[in-house]
Amino acid sequence: MQFGAVPPPELTVSPDRRDDVVVLRVRGDLDHRWAPVLRSALGQAYEQPEVPAIVLDLSDVDFCDSVGLSELIAALRRCEADGRRFTLAGVHGTVLRLLTITGLLAMFGVQAPTAGAPPQAPGPPEAPEAPDRLSPVP
């Protein structure tokens, strides 16, 4: 029996243009080794000025470290600065837990995973619900 190092899993990003939305399907671990792959794919999406929204499909991402999280935050900030919507789709497992624990889940437009369904284009931002009546101040 021979022991050897197991090669680390790769990160792949597959772009797909759906109408006015670029969907980037990410597969693998989003960590310090592979974050530059995501950064490069996002850079190509940013170069398409007529695209008002970018969806990052994380259905096949099971791990994200602090460097990967920084890439997600940078992508959100870049899209906001460019006047674009940035949405995460298929967030689950440890990635969902990471975003929840850090309080960042609310920052991202997150689509719940739906088995077999492709990510949808993000809609307009929802307005906060208005109260039916004002509560009296004690």
C-alpha positions as CSV (number, residue, x, y, z in Angstrom):
1,M,0.0,0.0,0.0
2,Q,1.4,3.3,-1.0
3,F,0.5,6.6,0.7
4,G,0.5,9.8,-1.1
5,A,-0.8,13.3,-0.9
6,V,-4.4,13.6,-2.1
7,P,-4.6,16.5,-4.6
8,P,-6.7,19.4,-3.2
9,P,-10.2,19.9,-4.8
10,E,-10.3,22.5,-7.4
11,L,-12.7,25.4,-7.8
12,T,-14.4,25.8,-11.1
13,V,-16.6,28.7,-12.2
14,S,-19.0,28.2,-15.2
15,P,-20.5,31.4,-16.6
16,D,-24.0,31.4,-18.1
17,R,-25.8,34.4,-19.6
18,R,-29.5,34.4,-19.0
19,D,-31.2,37.4,-20.6
20,D,-29.8,40.4,-18.6
21,V,-28.2,38.3,-15.9
22,V,-24.8,36.6,-15.6
23,V,-25.0,33.4,-13.5
24,L,-21.7,32.1,-12.3
25,R,-22.0,28.4,-11.1
26,V,-19.2,27.7,-8.6
27,R,-18.1,24.2,-7.8
28,G,-15.5,23.2,-5.2
29,D,-14.1,24.8,-2.1
30,L,-14.0,28.6,-2.0
31,D,-10.8,29.1,0.1
32,H,-7.5,30.9,0.0
33,R,-6.1,28.6,-2.7
34,W,-9.0,29.0,-5.1
35,A,-10.4,32.5,-4.5
36,P,-8.4,33.9,-7.4
37,V,-10.3,31.7,-9.8
38,L,-13.6,33.3,-8.6
39,R,-12.1,36.8,-8.7
40,S,-11.1,36.2,-12.3
41,A,-14.5,35.0,-13.3
42,L,-16.2,37.9,-11.6
43,G,-13.8,40.3,-13.3
44,Q,-15.0,39.0,-16.7
45,A,-18.6,39.4,-15.6
46,Y,-17.9,43.0,-14.5
47,E,-16.6,43.8,-18.0
48,Q,-20.1,43.3,-19.4
49,P,-21.6,46.8,-18.7
50,E,-25.1,45.9,-20.0
51,V,-25.6,43.3,-17.3
52,P,-27.6,44.7,-14.4
53,A,-27.3,41.6,-12.2
54,I,-24.9,38.8,-11.3
55,V,-26.0,35.6,-9.6
56,L,-23.4,33.5,-7.9
57,D,-24.7,29.9,-7.7
58,L,-23.1,28.2,-4.7
59,S,-25.1,25.0,-4.9
60,D,-21.9,23.0,-5.3
61,V,-19.8,24.8,-2.8
62,D,-19.4,23.0,0.5
63,F,-16.7,25.1,2.2
64,C,-15.8,28.8,2.3
65,D,-12.9,30.3,4.4
66,S,-12.3,33.9,5.4
67,V,-10.6,34.6,2.0
68,G,-13.6,33.2,0.1
69,L,-15.9,35.3,2.3
70,S,-13.8,38.4,1.5
71,E,-14.3,37.7,-2.2
72,L,-18.1,37.5,-1.7
73,I,-18.1,40.8,0.1
74,A,-15.8,42.5,-2.5
75,A,-18.1,41.2,-5.3
76,L,-21.2,42.7,-3.5
77,R,-19.5,46.0,-3.0
78,R,-18.3,46.2,-6.6
79,C,-21.8,45.4,-7.9
80,E,-23.3,48.0,-5.6
81,A,-20.8,50.6,-6.8
82,D,-21.6,49.7,-10.4
83,G,-25.4,49.9,-9.8
84,R,-25.8,46.1,-10.2
85,R,-27.7,43.5,-8.2
86,F,-25.5,40.7,-6.7
87,T,-27.3,37.6,-5.5
88,L,-26.2,34.3,-4.0
89,A,-28.1,31.2,-5.0
90,G,-28.0,27.7,-3.6
91,V,-26.4,28.7,-0.3
92,H,-26.4,25.7,2.0
93,G,-24.5,23.8,4.7
94,T,-21.4,25.3,6.1
95,V,-21.5,28.3,3.7
96,L,-25.0,29.2,5.0
97,R,-23.8,28.7,8.6
98,L,-20.8,31.0,7.9
99,L,-22.9,33.7,6.5
100,T,-25.5,33.4,9.3
101,I,-22.9,33.4,12.1
102,T,-21.1,36.4,10.7
103,G,-24.3,38.3,10.3
104,L,-23.6,38.7,6.6
105,L,-26.5,36.7,5.3
106,A,-28.8,39.8,5.4
107,M,-26.3,41.7,3.3
108,F,-26.7,39.4,0.3
109,G,-29.8,38.8,-1.7
110,V,-29.9,35.0,-1.1
111,Q,-32.1,32.6,-3.0
112,A,-33.0,29.4,-1.1
113,P,-31.8,26.2,-2.8
114,T,-34.4,24.5,-4.9
115,A,-33.6,21.0,-6.1
116,G,-32.9,20.9,-9.8
117,A,-34.1,24.4,-10.5
118,P,-31.7,26.9,-12.1
119,P,-31.0,30.2,-10.2
120,Q,-33.5,32.9,-11.0
121,A,-32.7,36.5,-12.0
122,P,-32.9,38.7,-8.9
123,G,-36.0,40.9,-8.7
124,P,-36.4,44.4,-7.5
125,P,-35.5,45.0,-3.8
126,E,-38.4,44.5,-1.5
127,A,-39.7,47.4,0.5
128,P,-39.9,46.9,4.2
129,E,-43.3,46.2,5.6
130,A,-45.1,49.2,7.1
131,P,-46.8,48.8,10.4
132,D,-50.6,48.8,10.4
133,R,-50.6,51.5,13.0
134,L,-48.1,53.3,15.2
135,S,-47.7,52.2,18.7
136,P,-48.1,54.8,21.4
137,V,-45.0,55.9,23.3
138,P,-45.3,55.1,27.0
